[in-house]
Amino acid sequence: MARIIDFHSHILPGMDHGCNGLAQSLSQLALIKAGGSDTVVATSHFYPGSISLADFVQKREAAAELLKAHLPENAPQIAIGAEVYCTPGLENLKGLEALCVAGTRCLLLEMPSGGWRDAHFETVDALSCDGFTVVMAHIDRYPKKDVETLLQLNVQTQINASALCSFLRRGALKKWFEADRVWALGSDLHGSEMGGYDHFPRALRAIGEERMRRVMAHSEALLADAVYLK
């Protein structure tokens, strides 16, 4: 059985709008475990214009230590990363390695919701040329023509599980699975409401066992050197 990896979540206590504190973080982990995921990557939002890298890393470290001190024994493995908002010139930010999934050079990058410029693509390309393994977050949200331009660069992609629970949306994403360009799935979990994680196991069933195994094998490769919270 393939290890089930949720590559995109907001579970660190008090880090952003995904989780308001320790109690909610623990509730989220219970949902993740019940949903069958063995491993989850905590990808708190990093907005370069809103907080310094040093302050973000310090805040994230404190949140991770708080969670680590209260982890139940049966909790899924947790790798610490970030969901990094792509702004032109991001490649020049010193210490950017601290935003990668711990132990790796894997950087989860979020594009703006609209209005991409050449400078955005240049930044993505520069990050890849600098040796980062760039994973584009939730490509299911963006216009296909923009994603196709991204796919011409040396990047991998992550799809949100919720997009795969719709037959029509799943069909629209099919060609990227067939081209083996989808390397990760994510719950993008915010909050801990009942049923809030159901779409992740549903998505795995929807894409079929063969595709699920292939995607999870890619995710395993991305996390090959990852350092886990416990």
C-alpha positions as CSV (number, residue, x, y, z in Angstrom):
1,M,0.0,0.0,0.0
2,A,1.4,3.4,-0.9
3,R,2.1,5.9,1.8
4,I,-0.7,8.5,1.7
5,I,0.8,12.0,1.6
6,D,-1.2,15.2,2.0
7,F,1.2,17.8,0.6
8,H,-0.7,21.0,1.4
9,S,-2.4,21.9,4.7
10,H,-2.7,24.7,7.2
11,I,-2.4,23.0,10.6
12,L,0.2,24.8,12.6
13,P,-1.5,26.5,15.6
14,G,-1.9,30.3,15.2
15,M,0.1,30.6,12.1
16,D,-2.5,31.9,9.7
17,H,-6.2,31.8,8.9
18,G,-6.0,28.0,8.6
19,C,-5.7,27.2,12.3
20,N,-6.6,29.5,15.2
21,G,-4.7,27.6,18.0
22,L,-3.6,24.3,19.4
23,A,-7.0,22.8,20.0
24,Q,-8.0,23.3,16.4
25,S,-4.6,21.9,15.2
26,L,-5.2,18.7,17.1
27,S,-8.7,18.4,15.7
28,Q,-7.3,18.8,12.2
29,L,-4.7,16.1,12.8
30,A,-7.5,13.8,14.0
31,L,-9.4,14.4,10.8
32,I,-6.3,13.8,8.7
33,K,-5.6,10.5,10.5
34,A,-9.2,9.4,10.2
35,G,-9.0,10.2,6.5
36,G,-6.2,7.7,6.0
37,S,-3.3,10.1,5.5
38,D,0.1,8.9,6.9
39,T,2.0,12.1,6.3
40,V,1.0,15.7,6.1
41,V,3.1,18.8,5.0
42,A,2.3,21.9,7.1
43,T,2.4,24.7,4.6
44,S,1.6,28.0,6.4
45,H,1.1,31.0,4.2
46,F,4.2,33.2,3.6
47,Y,3.5,36.6,2.0
48,P,6.8,38.4,1.4
49,G,5.2,41.9,1.7
50,S,3.4,41.2,4.9
51,I,6.1,39.6,7.2
52,S,9.9,39.3,7.2
53,L,11.4,36.0,6.5
54,A,13.1,36.0,9.9
55,D,9.8,36.8,11.8
56,F,7.9,34.1,9.8
57,V,10.5,31.4,10.5
58,Q,10.6,32.3,14.2
59,K,6.8,32.3,14.5
60,R,6.6,29.0,12.6
61,E,9.2,27.4,14.8
62,A,7.3,28.4,17.9
63,A,4.1,27.0,16.5
64,A,5.8,23.7,15.5
65,E,7.3,23.3,18.9
66,L,4.0,23.9,20.6
67,L,2.3,21.3,18.4
68,K,5.2,18.8,18.8
69,A,4.8,19.0,22.6
70,H,1.2,17.9,22.4
71,L,1.2,15.4,19.5
72,P,-0.8,12.2,20.2
73,E,1.2,9.1,19.6
74,N,-0.9,8.0,16.6
75,A,-0.6,11.4,14.8
76,P,0.5,11.3,11.1
77,Q,4.0,12.3,10.3
78,I,4.3,16.1,9.9
79,A,6.8,17.8,7.7
80,I,7.2,21.6,8.0
81,G,7.2,23.8,5.0
82,A,5.4,26.9,3.7
83,E,3.0,28.0,0.9
84,V,5.0,30.8,-0.6
85,Y,3.3,33.6,-2.5
86,C,5.1,34.2,-5.8
87,T,6.1,37.8,-6.2
88,P,8.5,39.0,-8.8
89,G,12.1,39.0,-7.5
90,L,11.3,36.4,-4.8
91,E,14.4,34.5,-6.0
92,N,16.5,37.3,-4.5
93,L,15.2,36.9,-1.0
94,K,18.1,35.8,1.2
95,G,17.5,32.7,3.3
96,L,14.7,31.4,1.0
97,E,15.8,27.9,1.8
98,A,14.1,28.2,5.2
99,L,10.8,28.1,3.4
100,C,11.4,24.7,1.8
101,V,10.0,21.5,3.3
102,A,12.4,20.8,6.2
103,G,15.4,18.8,5.0
104,T,14.7,19.3,1.3
105,R,15.0,21.9,-1.5
106,C,11.3,21.5,-2.2
107,L,9.4,24.8,-2.3
108,L,5.6,25.0,-2.6
109,L,4.8,28.1,-4.6
110,E,1.4,29.9,-4.9
111,M,0.7,32.0,-7.9
112,P,-1.5,35.1,-7.7
113,S,-5.2,34.5,-8.3
114,G,-5.0,36.6,-11.5
115,G,-3.0,38.9,-13.6
116,W,0.2,36.9,-14.0
117,R,3.0,38.9,-15.7
118,D,6.2,37.8,-17.5
119,A,8.0,38.7,-14.3
120,H,6.1,36.0,-12.4
121,F,7.2,33.3,-14.8
122,E,10.7,34.6,-14.7
123,T,10.8,34.3,-11.0
124,V,9.5,30.7,-11.1
125,D,12.2,29.9,-13.7
126,A,14.9,31.6,-11.6
127,L,13.9,29.6,-8.5
128,S,14.2,26.4,-10.5
129,C,17.6,27.4,-11.9
130,D,18.8,28.2,-8.4
131,G,18.3,24.5,-7.5
132,F,14.9,24.6,-5.8
133,T,12.4,21.8,-6.6
134,V,9.5,24.1,-7.3
135,V,6.0,22.6,-6.7
136,M,3.2,24.8,-8.0
137,A,0.3,24.8,-5.5
138,H,-3.3,24.0,-6.5
139,I,-2.9,24.4,-10.3
140,D,-6.6,23.4,-10.5
141,R,-7.5,27.0,-9.6
142,Y,-5.8,28.8,-12.5
143,P,-6.6,29.4,-16.2
144,K,-5.4,26.5,-18.3
145,K,-3.4,28.7,-20.6
146,D,-1.4,30.1,-17.7
147,V,-0.8,26.6,-16.3
148,E,0.4,25.4,-19.7
149,T,3.0,28.1,-19.7
150,L,4.1,27.1,-16.2
151,L,4.5,23.5,-17.3
152,Q,7.0,24.6,-19.9
153,L,9.3,25.4,-17.0
154,N,11.1,22.9,-14.8
155,V,8.4,22.6,-12.1
156,Q,6.1,20.0,-10.6
157,T,2.5,20.5,-9.6
158,Q,0.1,19.9,-6.8
159,I,-3.7,19.6,-7.1
160,N,-6.3,20.2,-4.4
161,A,-8.3,17.1,-3.6
162,S,-11.5,19.1,-3.7
163,A,-11.1,19.7,-7.4
164,L,-11.1,15.9,-8.0
165,C,-14.4,15.3,-6.3
166,S,-16.2,16.9,-9.2
167,F,-16.6,14.7,-12.3
168,L,-16.4,17.7,-14.6
169,R,-13.4,19.3,-12.9
170,R,-11.7,15.9,-12.7
171,G,-12.1,15.4,-16.4
172,A,-10.6,18.8,-17.1
173,L,-7.5,17.9,-15.1
174,K,-7.1,14.4,-16.7
175,K,-4.5,15.4,-19.2
176,W,-2.1,16.6,-16.5
177,F,-2.3,13.2,-14.8
178,E,-1.8,11.4,-18.1
179,A,1.3,13.5,-18.8
180,D,2.6,12.6,-15.3
181,R,2.8,16.2,-14.3
182,V,0.9,15.9,-11.0
183,W,3.3,15.1,-8.3
184,A,1.3,15.9,-5.2
185,L,-2.3,16.1,-3.8
186,G,-3.3,18.4,-1.0
187,S,-6.3,18.9,1.2
188,D,-5.5,22.6,1.6
189,L,-7.1,22.0,5.0
190,H,-8.3,25.2,6.8
191,G,-10.3,24.7,10.0
192,S,-11.6,21.5,11.5
193,E,-15.3,21.4,10.8
194,M,-16.8,17.9,10.6
195,G,-16.4,16.5,7.1
196,G,-13.8,19.0,6.3
197,Y,-11.3,16.3,5.3
198,D,-13.7,13.9,3.5
199,H,-12.7,15.2,0.0
200,F,-9.1,13.9,0.4
201,P,-9.9,10.2,0.6
202,R,-12.7,10.7,-1.9
203,A,-10.3,12.2,-4.4
204,L,-7.9,9.3,-4.0
205,R,-10.7,6.9,-4.9
206,A,-11.9,9.1,-7.8
207,I,-8.5,9.1,-9.6
208,G,-8.1,5.3,-9.2
209,E,-5.5,3.2,-7.6
210,E,-2.9,3.3,-10.4
211,R,-2.8,7.1,-10.6
212,M,-2.9,7.4,-6.8
213,R,0.1,5.2,-6.5
214,R,2.0,7.1,-9.1
215,V,1.3,10.5,-7.5
216,M,2.2,9.3,-4.1
217,A,5.4,7.8,-5.4
218,H,6.3,11.2,-6.7
219,S,5.4,12.8,-3.4
220,E,7.6,10.3,-1.6
221,A,10.5,11.3,-3.9
222,L,9.9,15.0,-3.1
223,L,10.0,14.2,0.6
224,A,12.9,11.7,0.4
225,D,15.1,13.8,2.7
226,A,12.4,15.4,4.7
227,V,12.8,15.9,8.4
228,Y,9.6,15.2,10.4
229,L,8.2,16.9,13.5
230,K,8.2,13.6,15.4
